[in-house]
Amino acid sequence: MNKRIISVTLIAILTLLFSIAKAQTYNFSEYKKGAILTGGKIRTIKSNKSNYRFVFETATTGEELFTILNANQSSTVGLPYFMKGRDEGYKEIDGDLFRVGKYAYTGGSGEVVTVYIEEDYRKIILLHSNNTVEFYLE
C-alpha cells in the first residue's frame, strides 16, 4: 500500500515538473481594490499592505499562466489560475508602460480579465468584467 502511494505521489510530482517549462515569481506588498465609476474615476473599496506573490509559468504546451498567492499560501497543484488568451499590445498609464492581455480565470467565475503588467513587473493591474479593478504594487 505504501509503495503504491509513493509511486502515485512520484508520478504526480514528475508530471508537474515536466508540465511547467519555466516559472517566475514576483512579490508585492500593497493591494488596492476599486470600483470604476461613470467617467472613468476609480473609487477605492479596499486597501491593505500584505505580501502577495504572482507566480508566472509557461507550460510545455506553450500556455502562459499565473497564480496569485497570499503570504500564507504555497504554490500547489489545483489552485485557480489565470490563463493567457491573447495579447492586446501596450498601454501607457500615468507615465508607466504596461503590457496588456486577456486572461481567463479558471476559478468559479470563469471570467475573462484584462491584465496590465508593467514592463519591470513592479505593478500589475487586473480589470474585471464587473468594473472592479485590483492593483498590486511592489
C-alpha positions in Angstrom: 0.0 0.0 0.0 2.8 2.5 1.0 4.7 1.7 -2.2 1.6 2.5 -4.3 1.1 5.8 -2.5 4.7 6.7 -3.1 4.5 5.7 -6.7 1.4 7.8 -7.3 3.0 10.8 -5.5 6.2 10.5 -7.5 4.2 10.4 -10.8 2.2 13.5 -9.8 5.4 15.4 -8.9 7.2 14.4 -12.1 4.1 15.3 -14.2 4.0 18.7 -12.5 7.8 19.3 -13.0 7.6 18.4 -16.7 4.4 20.3 -17.4 5.9 23.6 -16.4 8.7 24.8 -18.7 9.6 27.8 -16.6 8.3 29.8 -13.7 9.0 33.3 -12.3 7.7 34.8 -9.0 7.1 38.5 -8.3 6.4 39.9 -4.8 4.0 42.7 -4.0 3.5 44.5 -0.7 0.4 46.7 -1.4 -3.1 45.8 -2.7 -5.8 48.1 -3.7 -9.3 47.3 -5.0 -11.5 49.9 -6.6 -14.7 50.4 -8.5 -14.7 52.2 -11.8 -17.4 54.9 -11.8 -19.0 56.8 -14.6 -16.4 59.0 -16.3 -13.6 56.5 -15.5 -12.9 57.7 -12.0 -11.8 54.9 -9.6 -13.2 54.8 -6.0 -11.1 52.7 -3.6 -13.1 49.9 -2.0 -10.3 48.2 -0.1 -6.6 48.8 0.5 -4.1 46.9 2.6 -0.4 46.2 3.0 0.4 42.5 2.9 2.5 40.1 1.0 1.3 38.8 -2.3 3.1 36.7 -4.9 2.4 36.3 -8.6 3.8 33.1 -10.0 4.0 33.2 -13.8 4.5 30.0 -15.6 4.8 28.7 -19.1 3.5 25.2 -19.6 5.3 22.9 -22.0 2.2 23.3 -24.2 3.1 27.0 -24.5 0.2 28.3 -22.4 1.1 31.3 -20.2 -0.5 31.3 -16.8 -0.2 32.9 -13.4 -1.4 32.3 -9.9 -1.9 34.9 -7.2 -0.8 33.7 -3.7 -1.1 35.5 -0.4 1.6 35.3 2.3 0.2 32.1 3.8 -0.2 30.1 0.6 2.2 27.8 -1.2 2.1 27.2 -4.9 0.4 23.8 -5.2 -1.4 21.9 -7.9 -5.1 22.6 -8.0 -5.2 26.3 -7.2 -7.2 28.5 -9.6 -5.1 30.4 -12.1 -5.3 32.9 -14.9 -4.6 31.5 -18.4 -3.5 34.0 -21.2 -5.8 34.2 -24.1 -4.3 36.9 -26.3 -2.0 39.9 -26.2 -3.6 43.3 -26.6 -0.4 45.3 -27.1 0.8 48.1 -24.8 -0.8 51.0 -22.9 0.6 53.9 -21.1 -1.0 54.7 -17.7 0.3 57.7 -15.7 3.6 57.6 -17.5 4.2 53.8 -16.9 4.2 51.4 -19.8 2.1 48.2 -19.4 1.7 45.0 -21.5 -2.0 44.3 -21.8 -3.5 40.8 -22.2 -6.8 39.0 -21.8 -6.6 36.1 -19.3 -9.3 33.5 -18.5 -9.8 32.8 -14.8 -10.1 29.1 -14.0 -11.8 29.6 -10.7 -15.6 29.6 -10.1 -16.4 32.7 -12.2 -14.6 31.7 -15.4 -14.5 35.4 -16.3 -12.1 36.9 -18.8 -9.9 39.5 -17.0 -7.8 42.3 -18.7 -4.4 42.2 -17.1 -1.9 45.1 -17.2 1.7 44.2 -16.4 4.3 46.9 -16.1 7.4 46.1 -18.0 9.5 45.7 -14.9 6.8 43.8 -13.0 6.6 46.5 -10.3 2.8 47.0 -10.8 0.1 44.6 -12.0 -3.5 45.7 -12.6 -6.5 43.3 -13.1 -9.5 44.8 -14.7 -12.6 42.7 -14.1 -15.7 42.5 -16.2 -17.9 43.8 -13.3 -16.0 47.2 -13.4 -13.8 46.4 -10.4 -10.1 46.8 -10.6 -7.3 45.4 -8.5 -3.8 46.9 -8.1 -0.8 45.0 -6.9 2.2 47.3 -6.2 5.7 46.5 -5.2 
